[in-house]
């Protein structure tokens, strides 16, 4: 029956689940629980002689990953798969569904389907232990398996929408944040252009000052767009781990040398403790350059009051895995530090502890999000530790490549 449904293109998943339950009930009739099901279906001699079908039906139901429940015309539970019993621990065969599922929309939907015969969809949400949202497909069970007659049964299929809803919320937040970040420099540019076209048209001194400000705003938009494109490219390749060995020591040394002038201009000294020899990891050189650049640049900009940034790179044994090693890169500043309540959100897109300070320093709010996604793609781990007044420490752990 399932094959016929697939060939005909009827992809309503609750119908598939209903077909599975039909097979299960037809196979199990006459067994230990016959009394419960005798009022729901009748089976011919052919079904009673098939000895292998209960195992097949149970396996079929067990491999339906989403919760599926079958109730009779009185809304008594007839059968449920393992996923349904995990979602609703109070489910018991022969007991009313309302004992385990306290949702008026779902219970009223069962009555409506029984009276009209037309399938419908309702939404079910739960708050404990975590917030989850389901789309419940409710349909009348109408099997065409020969020898089995269902007098009245309703199938409930629960489709988990939690991840989809979270993704929608993330997309909406992303669009809103990106639009907000672009709106400010664009408004500034338009305002200065109008001023230069109007009152300051012949004012050479004002023109030079306004053009300098406009150049800074245009560069800010360029940085934002570059970071957005970088983040998009990294996310597109998140499922493809790098396979080429690169030397993390040379990458770290290159970025320390590159950022030393910036640190010197801000009165900060970069102290690097790097291995004498190469430290190979499987990675993308450009992406790892971006990680180290963002971490050191952030430490210099936001921890400049401490006057010192320490960069450490070392190879250490992997805990619990003899014979393998991992590369540990740590960047420590001695600035004002970060309050504990802000630490979990630092790698969110556009999240800033101090919005005004971040913009003044040229930040886009995407640097640590890019670092997190790159580290994840390299199958590594990013750890952030900080205490107010004692600076912040960012630690990246990457699996070390096998040395030749």
PASETOR-369984 format. One record per residue (C-alpha): residue number from 1; chain; x, y, z. Coordinates in nm, 3 decimals. Example, Ala and Ser with C-alpha at 12.3 -4.5 7.8 and 13.67 -1.06 7.14 Angstrom:
% residues 2
<site 1, 'A', <1.230, -0.450, 0.780>>
<site 2, 'A', <1.367, -0.106, 0.714>>
END
This chain:
% residues 404
<site 1, 'A', <0.000, 0.000, 0.000>>
<site 2, 'A', <0.286, 0.240, 0.082>>
<site 3, 'A', <0.438, 0.175, -0.260>>
<site 4, 'A', <0.112, 0.255, -0.433>>
<site 5, 'A', <0.084, 0.582, -0.243>>
<site 6, 'A', <0.436, 0.685, -0.341>>
<site 7, 'A', <0.385, 0.600, -0.708>>
<site 8, 'A', <0.064, 0.793, -0.729>>
<site 9, 'A', <0.235, 1.098, -0.581>>
<site 10, 'A', <0.016, 1.132, -0.269>>
<site 11, 'A', <0.287, 1.270, -0.045>>
<site 12, 'A', <0.067, 1.369, 0.251>>
<site 13, 'A', <0.277, 1.225, 0.527>>
<site 14, 'A', <-0.012, 1.157, 0.759>>
<site 15, 'A', <-0.158, 0.928, 0.492>>
<site 16, 'A', <0.167, 0.731, 0.489>>
<site 17, 'A', <0.151, 0.704, 0.865>>
<site 18, 'A', <-0.212, 0.599, 0.844>>
<site 19, 'A', <-0.125, 0.327, 0.598>>
<site 20, 'A', <0.148, 0.203, 0.830>>
<site 21, 'A', <-0.096, 0.186, 1.119>>
<site 22, 'A', <-0.346, 0.003, 0.904>>
<site 23, 'A', <-0.090, -0.266, 0.829>>
<site 24, 'A', <0.010, -0.281, 1.193>>
<site 25, 'A', <-0.343, -0.314, 1.319>>
<site 26, 'A', <-0.436, -0.568, 1.057>>
<site 27, 'A', <-0.129, -0.772, 1.145>>
<site 28, 'A', <-0.173, -0.757, 1.521>>
<site 29, 'A', <-0.545, -0.839, 1.534>>
<site 30, 'A', <-0.608, -1.160, 1.718>>
<site 31, 'A', <-0.301, -1.110, 1.936>>
<site 32, 'A', <-0.285, -1.033, 2.307>>
<site 33, 'A', <-0.456, -0.696, 2.263>>
<site 34, 'A', <-0.737, -0.815, 2.040>>
<site 35, 'A', <-1.004, -0.693, 2.280>>
<site 36, 'A', <-0.894, -0.332, 2.244>>
<site 37, 'A', <-0.900, -0.343, 1.866>>
<site 38, 'A', <-1.197, -0.569, 1.802>>
<site 39, 'A', <-1.433, -0.272, 1.801>>
<site 40, 'A', <-1.213, -0.085, 1.558>>
<site 41, 'A', <-1.150, -0.334, 1.277>>
<site 42, 'A', <-1.236, -0.678, 1.141>>
<site 43, 'A', <-0.982, -0.906, 0.975>>
<site 44, 'A', <-1.037, -1.196, 0.741>>
<site 45, 'A', <-0.871, -1.539, 0.764>>
<site 46, 'A', <-0.599, -1.436, 0.524>>
<site 47, 'A', <-0.465, -1.172, 0.762>>
<site 48, 'A', <-0.474, -1.408, 1.059>>
<site 49, 'A', <-0.254, -1.657, 0.876>>
<site 50, 'A', <0.023, -1.409, 0.798>>
<site 51, 'A', <0.280, -1.467, 1.071>>
<site 52, 'A', <0.556, -1.231, 0.956>>
<site 53, 'A', <0.355, -0.913, 0.923>>
<site 54, 'A', <0.362, -0.806, 1.295>>
<site 55, 'A', <0.742, -0.778, 1.286>>
<site 56, 'A', <0.734, -0.588, 0.958>>
<site 57, 'A', <0.462, -0.354, 1.082>>
<site 58, 'A', <0.638, -0.285, 1.412>>
<site 59, 'A', <0.962, -0.210, 1.229>>
<site 60, 'A', <0.776, 0.018, 0.990>>
<site 61, 'A', <0.616, 0.215, 1.273>>
<site 62, 'A', <0.941, 0.234, 1.470>>
<site 63, 'A', <1.120, 0.393, 1.175>>
<site 64, 'A', <0.870, 0.675, 1.129>>
<site 65, 'A', <1.081, 0.954, 1.287>>
<site 66, 'A', <0.794, 1.190, 1.367>>
<site 67, 'A', <0.525, 1.132, 1.630>>
<site 68, 'A', <0.220, 0.945, 1.496>>
<site 69, 'A', <-0.092, 0.857, 1.697>>
<site 70, 'A', <-0.407, 0.663, 1.606>>
<site 71, 'A', <-0.730, 0.723, 1.801>>
<site 72, 'A', <-1.081, 0.583, 1.766>>
<site 73, 'A', <-1.408, 0.775, 1.735>>
<site 74, 'A', <-1.410, 0.843, 2.110>>
<site 75, 'A', <-1.056, 0.987, 2.095>>
<site 76, 'A', <-0.918, 0.686, 2.281>>
<site 77, 'A', <-0.558, 0.603, 2.197>>
<site 78, 'A', <-0.535, 0.287, 1.986>>
<site 79, 'A', <-0.167, 0.297, 1.893>>
<site 80, 'A', <0.132, 0.534, 1.891>>
<site 81, 'A', <0.489, 0.504, 1.772>>
<site 82, 'A', <0.799, 0.554, 1.986>>
<site 83, 'A', <0.843, 0.919, 1.884>>
<site 84, 'A', <0.489, 0.999, 2.000>>
<site 85, 'A', <0.547, 0.836, 2.338>>
<site 86, 'A', <0.865, 1.040, 2.384>>
<site 87, 'A', <0.679, 1.361, 2.299>>
<site 88, 'A', <0.377, 1.271, 2.516>>
<site 89, 'A', <0.491, 1.043, 2.801>>
<site 90, 'A', <0.136, 1.020, 2.934>>
<site 91, 'A', <0.007, 0.830, 2.628>>
<site 92, 'A', <-0.157, 0.500, 2.717>>
<site 93, 'A', <-0.347, 0.267, 2.487>>
<site 94, 'A', <-0.717, 0.267, 2.565>>
<site 95, 'A', <-0.702, 0.599, 2.752>>
<site 96, 'A', <-0.837, 0.930, 2.618>>
<site 97, 'A', <-0.585, 1.131, 2.420>>
<site 98, 'A', <-0.675, 1.435, 2.631>>
<site 99, 'A', <-0.501, 1.275, 2.929>>
<site 100, 'A', <-0.165, 1.320, 2.757>>
<site 101, 'A', <-0.232, 1.603, 2.509>>
<site 102, 'A', <-0.404, 1.910, 2.651>>
<site 103, 'A', <-0.463, 2.101, 2.330>>
<site 104, 'A', <-0.819, 2.215, 2.253>>
<site 105, 'A', <-0.727, 2.282, 1.888>>
<site 106, 'A', <-0.608, 1.926, 1.832>>
<site 107, 'A', <-0.898, 1.765, 2.021>>
<site 108, 'A', <-1.155, 1.980, 1.841>>
<site 109, 'A', <-0.981, 1.896, 1.513>>
<site 110, 'A', <-1.036, 1.524, 1.576>>
<site 111, 'A', <-1.411, 1.582, 1.620>>
<site 112, 'A', <-1.422, 1.793, 1.305>>
<site 113, 'A', <-1.244, 1.531, 1.097>>
<site 114, 'A', <-1.473, 1.256, 1.228>>
<site 115, 'A', <-1.783, 1.455, 1.141>>
<site 116, 'A', <-1.670, 1.590, 0.803>>
<site 117, 'A', <-1.420, 1.332, 0.683>>
<site 118, 'A', <-1.200, 1.615, 0.553>>
<site 119, 'A', <-0.837, 1.622, 0.676>>
<site 120, 'A', <-0.708, 1.938, 0.837>>
<site 121, 'A', <-0.396, 2.088, 0.994>>
<site 122, 'A', <-0.370, 2.257, 1.333>>
<site 123, 'A', <-0.078, 2.395, 1.532>>
<site 124, 'A', <0.037, 2.258, 1.866>>
<site 125, 'A', <0.298, 2.424, 2.087>>
<site 126, 'A', <0.460, 2.322, 2.412>>
<site 127, 'A', <0.672, 2.532, 2.646>>
<site 128, 'A', <0.818, 2.270, 2.882>>
<site 129, 'A', <1.091, 2.144, 2.895>>
<site 130, 'A', <1.182, 2.347, 2.584>>
<site 131, 'A', <0.974, 2.557, 2.348>>
<site 132, 'A', <0.864, 2.350, 2.049>>
<site 133, 'A', <0.604, 2.398, 1.775>>
<site 134, 'A', <0.433, 2.124, 1.574>>
<site 135, 'A', <0.199, 2.119, 1.277>>
<site 136, 'A', <-0.049, 1.838, 1.343>>
<site 137, 'A', <-0.197, 1.669, 1.036>>
<site 138, 'A', <-0.530, 1.508, 1.129>>
<site 139, 'A', <-0.689, 1.270, 0.880>>
<site 140, 'A', <-0.956, 1.000, 0.869>>
<site 141, 'A', <-0.802, 0.655, 0.829>>
<site 142, 'A', <-0.933, 0.506, 0.504>>
<site 143, 'A', <-0.717, 0.206, 0.412>>
<site 144, 'A', <-0.763, -0.013, 0.105>>
<site 145, 'A', <-0.586, -0.320, 0.240>>
<site 146, 'A', <-0.801, -0.620, 0.148>>
<site 147, 'A', <-0.970, -0.797, 0.435>>
<site 148, 'A', <-0.933, -0.510, 0.682>>
<site 149, 'A', <-1.216, -0.270, 0.752>>
<site 150, 'A', <-1.164, 0.033, 0.972>>
<site 151, 'A', <-1.493, 0.152, 1.113>>
<site 152, 'A', <-1.371, 0.484, 1.257>>
<site 153, 'A', <-1.016, 0.592, 1.319>>
<site 154, 'A', <-0.819, 0.915, 1.305>>
<site 155, 'A', <-0.445, 0.949, 1.242>>
<site 156, 'A', <-0.250, 1.237, 1.396>>
<site 157, 'A', <0.090, 1.311, 1.246>>
<site 158, 'A', <0.309, 1.568, 1.428>>
<site 159, 'A', <0.549, 1.761, 1.206>>
<site 160, 'A', <0.815, 1.948, 1.407>>
<site 161, 'A', <0.836, 2.311, 1.293>>
<site 162, 'A', <1.070, 2.429, 1.571>>
<site 163, 'A', <1.384, 2.450, 1.356>>
<site 164, 'A', <1.196, 2.609, 1.067>>
<site 165, 'A', <1.046, 2.876, 1.294>>
<site 166, 'A', <1.384, 2.952, 1.448>>
<site 167, 'A', <1.536, 2.982, 1.101>>
<site 168, 'A', <1.259, 3.221, 0.996>>
<site 169, 'A', <1.321, 3.433, 1.306>>
<site 170, 'A', <1.696, 3.436, 1.239>>
<site 171, 'A', <1.640, 3.545, 0.880>>
<site 172, 'A', <1.404, 3.821, 0.986>>
<site 173, 'A', <1.653, 3.944, 1.249>>
<site 174, 'A', <1.936, 3.925, 0.999>>
<site 175, 'A', <1.751, 4.135, 0.740>>
<site 176, 'A', <1.648, 4.387, 1.005>>
<site 177, 'A', <2.001, 4.416, 1.147>>
<site 178, 'A', <2.169, 4.439, 0.806>>
<site 179, 'A', <1.920, 4.703, 0.694>>
<site 180, 'A', <1.978, 4.902, 1.012>>
<site 181, 'A', <2.356, 4.886, 0.977>>
<site 182, 'A', <2.339, 5.008, 0.616>>
<site 183, 'A', <2.073, 5.272, 0.676>>
<site 184, 'A', <2.290, 5.489, 0.904>>
<site 185, 'A', <2.587, 5.542, 0.666>>
<site 186, 'A', <2.353, 5.577, 0.369>>
<site 187, 'A', <2.155, 5.849, 0.547>>
<site 188, 'A', <2.481, 6.021, 0.637>>
<site 189, 'A', <2.602, 6.010, 0.275>>
<site 190, 'A', <2.273, 6.145, 0.142>>
<site 191, 'A', <2.273, 6.427, 0.396>>
<site 192, 'A', <2.626, 6.540, 0.309>>
<site 193, 'A', <2.558, 6.515, -0.064>>
<site 194, 'A', <2.253, 6.739, -0.027>>
<site 195, 'A', <2.459, 6.984, 0.180>>
<site 196, 'A', <2.735, 6.994, -0.082>>
<site 197, 'A', <2.479, 7.050, -0.355>>
<site 198, 'A', <2.314, 7.328, -0.155>>
<site 199, 'A', <2.454, 7.558, 0.116>>
<site 200, 'A', <2.813, 7.429, 0.099>>
<site 201, 'A', <2.840, 7.430, -0.278>>
<site 202, 'A', <3.107, 7.699, -0.284>>
<site 203, 'A', <3.262, 7.632, 0.056>>
<site 204, 'A', <3.596, 7.459, -0.017>>
<site 205, 'A', <3.682, 7.402, 0.350>>
<site 206, 'A', <3.344, 7.240, 0.426>>
<site 207, 'A', <3.366, 7.036, 0.107>>
<site 208, 'A', <3.698, 6.880, 0.211>>
<site 209, 'A', <3.569, 6.801, 0.560>>
<site 210, 'A', <3.242, 6.651, 0.432>>
<site 211, 'A', <3.417, 6.443, 0.166>>
<site 212, 'A', <3.645, 6.295, 0.432>>
<site 213, 'A', <3.343, 6.197, 0.644>>
<site 214, 'A', <3.166, 6.054, 0.338>>
<site 215, 'A', <3.472, 5.846, 0.256>>
<site 216, 'A', <3.467, 5.699, 0.609>>
<site 217, 'A', <3.097, 5.611, 0.582>>
<site 218, 'A', <3.149, 5.449, 0.241>>
<site 219, 'A', <3.434, 5.241, 0.383>>
<site 220, 'A', <3.210, 5.134, 0.669>>
<site 221, 'A', <2.949, 5.007, 0.423>>
<site 222, 'A', <3.219, 4.830, 0.224>>
<site 223, 'A', <3.345, 4.651, 0.536>>
<site 224, 'A', <2.992, 4.545, 0.623>>
<site 225, 'A', <2.922, 4.410, 0.274>>
<site 226, 'A', <3.259, 4.230, 0.264>>
<site 227, 'A', <3.186, 4.065, 0.599>>
<site 228, 'A', <2.837, 3.962, 0.486>>
<site 229, 'A', <2.977, 3.805, 0.170>>
<site 230, 'A', <3.250, 3.628, 0.367>>
<site 231, 'A', <2.999, 3.489, 0.613>>
<site 232, 'A', <2.776, 3.370, 0.330>>
<site 233, 'A', <3.064, 3.191, 0.156>>
<site 234, 'A', <3.172, 3.022, 0.479>>
<site 235, 'A', <2.819, 2.902, 0.556>>
<site 236, 'A', <2.782, 2.757, 0.206>>
<site 237, 'A', <3.090, 2.540, 0.266>>
<site 238, 'A', <3.022, 2.459, 0.632>>
<site 239, 'A', <2.952, 2.092, 0.555>>
<site 240, 'A', <3.279, 2.047, 0.363>>
<site 241, 'A', <3.576, 2.017, 0.602>>
<site 242, 'A', <3.915, 2.131, 0.466>>
<site 243, 'A', <4.150, 1.853, 0.357>>
<site 244, 'A', <4.474, 2.039, 0.276>>
<site 245, 'A', <4.743, 2.066, 0.548>>
<site 246, 'A', <4.858, 2.421, 0.628>>
<site 247, 'A', <5.115, 2.550, 0.874>>
<site 248, 'A', <4.937, 2.735, 1.154>>
<site 249, 'A', <5.268, 2.867, 1.291>>
<site 250, 'A', <5.348, 3.060, 0.972>>
<site 251, 'A', <4.991, 3.196, 0.955>>
<site 252, 'A', <5.006, 3.323, 1.313>>
<site 253, 'A', <5.352, 3.476, 1.261>>
<site 254, 'A', <5.235, 3.652, 0.944>>
<site 255, 'A', <4.932, 3.807, 1.115>>
<site 256, 'A', <5.135, 3.919, 1.418>>
<site 257, 'A', <5.378, 4.100, 1.186>>
<site 258, 'A', <5.093, 4.250, 0.982>>
<site 259, 'A', <4.904, 4.387, 1.284>>
<site 260, 'A', <5.206, 4.510, 1.482>>
<site 261, 'A', <5.191, 4.860, 1.319>>
<site 262, 'A', <4.821, 4.893, 1.410>>
<site 263, 'A', <4.900, 4.790, 1.767>>
<site 264, 'A', <5.192, 5.033, 1.787>>
<site 265, 'A', <4.969, 5.322, 1.676>>
<site 266, 'A', <4.732, 5.239, 1.963>>
<site 267, 'A', <5.010, 5.198, 2.220>>
<site 268, 'A', <4.974, 4.821, 2.240>>
<site 269, 'A', <5.252, 4.563, 2.238>>
<site 270, 'A', <5.186, 4.222, 2.081>>
<site 271, 'A', <5.379, 3.945, 2.255>>
<site 272, 'A', <5.380, 3.622, 2.052>>
<site 273, 'A', <5.479, 3.278, 2.184>>
<site 274, 'A', <5.492, 3.052, 1.880>>
<site 275, 'A', <5.646, 2.710, 1.813>>
<site 276, 'A', <5.989, 2.702, 1.651>>
<site 277, 'A', <5.875, 2.452, 1.390>>
<site 278, 'A', <5.562, 2.408, 1.177>>
<site 279, 'A', <5.228, 2.315, 1.333>>
<site 280, 'A', <5.017, 2.151, 1.060>>
<site 281, 'A', <4.638, 2.148, 1.063>>
<site 282, 'A', <4.388, 2.057, 0.794>>
<site 283, 'A', <4.253, 2.395, 0.692>>
<site 284, 'A', <4.189, 2.675, 0.449>>
<site 285, 'A', <4.479, 2.919, 0.473>>
<site 286, 'A', <4.276, 3.231, 0.388>>
<site 287, 'A', <4.004, 3.143, 0.640>>
<site 288, 'A', <4.254, 3.073, 0.918>>
<site 289, 'A', <4.425, 3.405, 0.840>>
<site 290, 'A', <4.086, 3.569, 0.886>>
<site 291, 'A', <4.036, 3.398, 1.224>>
<site 292, 'A', <4.372, 3.509, 1.365>>
<site 293, 'A', <4.337, 3.856, 1.216>>
<site 294, 'A', <3.994, 3.912, 1.372>>
<site 295, 'A', <4.101, 3.785, 1.714>>
<site 296, 'A', <4.422, 3.991, 1.733>>
<site 297, 'A', <4.261, 4.303, 1.585>>
<site 298, 'A', <3.972, 4.282, 1.832>>
<site 299, 'A', <4.216, 4.238, 2.121>>
<site 300, 'A', <4.415, 4.543, 2.009>>
<site 301, 'A', <4.109, 4.764, 1.955>>
<site 302, 'A', <3.898, 4.670, 2.255>>
<site 303, 'A', <4.177, 4.586, 2.500>>
<site 304, 'A', <4.414, 4.872, 2.417>>
<site 305, 'A', <4.380, 5.015, 2.768>>
<site 306, 'A', <4.576, 4.714, 2.893>>
<site 307, 'A', <4.872, 4.802, 2.670>>
<site 308, 'A', <4.950, 4.438, 2.589>>
<site 309, 'A', <4.813, 4.152, 2.378>>
<site 310, 'A', <4.949, 3.799, 2.412>>
<site 311, 'A', <4.929, 3.548, 2.126>>
<site 312, 'A', <5.011, 3.188, 2.214>>
<site 313, 'A', <5.019, 2.883, 1.987>>
<site 314, 'A', <5.103, 2.530, 2.101>>
<site 315, 'A', <5.047, 2.163, 2.025>>
<site 316, 'A', <4.896, 1.956, 2.308>>
<site 317, 'A', <4.776, 1.594, 2.328>>
<site 318, 'A', <4.409, 1.539, 2.260>>
<site 319, 'A', <4.232, 1.442, 2.585>>
<site 320, 'A', <4.111, 1.082, 2.579>>
<site 321, 'A', <4.269, 1.009, 2.238>>
<site 322, 'A', <4.618, 0.871, 2.264>>
<site 323, 'A', <4.845, 0.933, 1.971>>
<site 324, 'A', <4.668, 1.244, 1.840>>
<site 325, 'A', <4.729, 1.612, 1.908>>
<site 326, 'A', <4.547, 1.940, 1.874>>
<site 327, 'A', <4.658, 2.296, 1.808>>
<site 328, 'A', <4.566, 2.555, 2.070>>
<site 329, 'A', <4.566, 2.922, 1.969>>
<site 330, 'A', <4.497, 3.174, 2.245>>
<site 331, 'A', <4.469, 3.553, 2.220>>
<site 332, 'A', <4.466, 3.739, 2.551>>
<site 333, 'A', <4.413, 4.110, 2.611>>
<site 334, 'A', <4.425, 4.301, 2.939>>
<site 335, 'A', <4.154, 4.558, 2.871>>
<site 336, 'A', <3.826, 4.623, 3.056>>
<site 337, 'A', <3.697, 4.269, 3.000>>
<site 338, 'A', <3.343, 4.152, 2.930>>
<site 339, 'A', <3.064, 4.089, 3.180>>
<site 340, 'A', <2.956, 3.722, 3.207>>
<site 341, 'A', <2.601, 3.786, 3.085>>
<site 342, 'A', <2.732, 3.905, 2.747>>
<site 343, 'A', <2.965, 3.612, 2.674>>
<site 344, 'A', <2.707, 3.363, 2.533>>
<site 345, 'A', <2.595, 3.614, 2.268>>
<site 346, 'A', <2.930, 3.745, 2.148>>
<site 347, 'A', <2.933, 3.524, 1.838>>
<site 348, 'A', <2.583, 3.625, 1.727>>
<site 349, 'A', <2.560, 3.832, 1.411>>
<site 350, 'A', <2.553, 4.206, 1.472>>
<site 351, 'A', <2.567, 4.159, 1.849>>
<site 352, 'A', <2.778, 4.421, 2.029>>
<site 353, 'A', <2.831, 4.481, 2.397>>
<site 354, 'A', <2.876, 4.854, 2.329>>
<site 355, 'A', <2.726, 4.958, 1.994>>
<site 356, 'A', <2.872, 5.310, 1.989>>
<site 357, 'A', <3.224, 5.195, 2.080>>
<site 358, 'A', <3.214, 4.918, 1.820>>
<site 359, 'A', <3.113, 5.157, 1.542>>
<site 360, 'A', <3.375, 5.411, 1.645>>
<site 361, 'A', <3.640, 5.142, 1.614>>
<site 362, 'A', <3.516, 5.032, 1.272>>
<site 363, 'A', <3.346, 4.712, 1.383>>
<site 364, 'A', <3.060, 4.556, 1.185>>
<site 365, 'A', <2.933, 4.318, 1.453>>
<site 366, 'A', <3.017, 4.019, 1.232>>
<site 367, 'A', <3.381, 3.948, 1.317>>
<site 368, 'A', <3.327, 3.688, 1.589>>
<site 369, 'A', <3.039, 3.531, 1.396>>
<site 370, 'A', <3.282, 3.478, 1.107>>
<site 371, 'A', <3.541, 3.333, 1.347>>
<site 372, 'A', <3.287, 3.090, 1.494>>
<site 373, 'A', <3.171, 2.965, 1.152>>
<site 374, 'A', <3.526, 2.919, 1.025>>
<site 375, 'A', <3.628, 2.729, 1.338>>
<site 376, 'A', <3.318, 2.509, 1.309>>
<site 377, 'A', <3.399, 2.434, 0.945>>
<site 378, 'A', <3.748, 2.327, 1.054>>
<site 379, 'A', <3.587, 2.094, 1.312>>
<site 380, 'A', <3.735, 2.300, 1.592>>
<site 381, 'A', <3.609, 2.480, 1.901>>
<site 382, 'A', <3.602, 2.845, 2.010>>
<site 383, 'A', <3.609, 2.927, 2.381>>
<site 384, 'A', <3.568, 3.278, 2.530>>
<site 385, 'A', <3.661, 3.359, 2.889>>
<site 386, 'A', <3.658, 3.702, 3.049>>
<site 387, 'A', <3.615, 3.888, 3.375>>
<site 388, 'A', <3.542, 4.260, 3.408>>
<site 389, 'A', <3.867, 4.446, 3.469>>
<site 390, 'A', <4.088, 4.145, 3.384>>
<site 391, 'A', <4.071, 4.134, 3.005>>
<site 392, 'A', <3.941, 3.862, 2.774>>
<site 393, 'A', <4.087, 3.538, 2.642>>
<site 394, 'A', <3.979, 3.382, 2.312>>
<site 395, 'A', <4.094, 3.023, 2.257>>
<site 396, 'A', <4.065, 2.829, 1.932>>
<site 397, 'A', <4.120, 2.453, 1.933>>
<site 398, 'A', <4.182, 2.274, 1.602>>
<site 399, 'A', <4.263, 1.907, 1.534>>
<site 400, 'A', <4.626, 1.873, 1.433>>
<site 401, 'A', <4.706, 1.708, 1.100>>
<site 402, 'A', <4.917, 1.394, 1.094>>
<site 403, 'A', <5.281, 1.491, 1.058>>
<site 404, 'A', <5.470, 1.337, 0.770>>
END
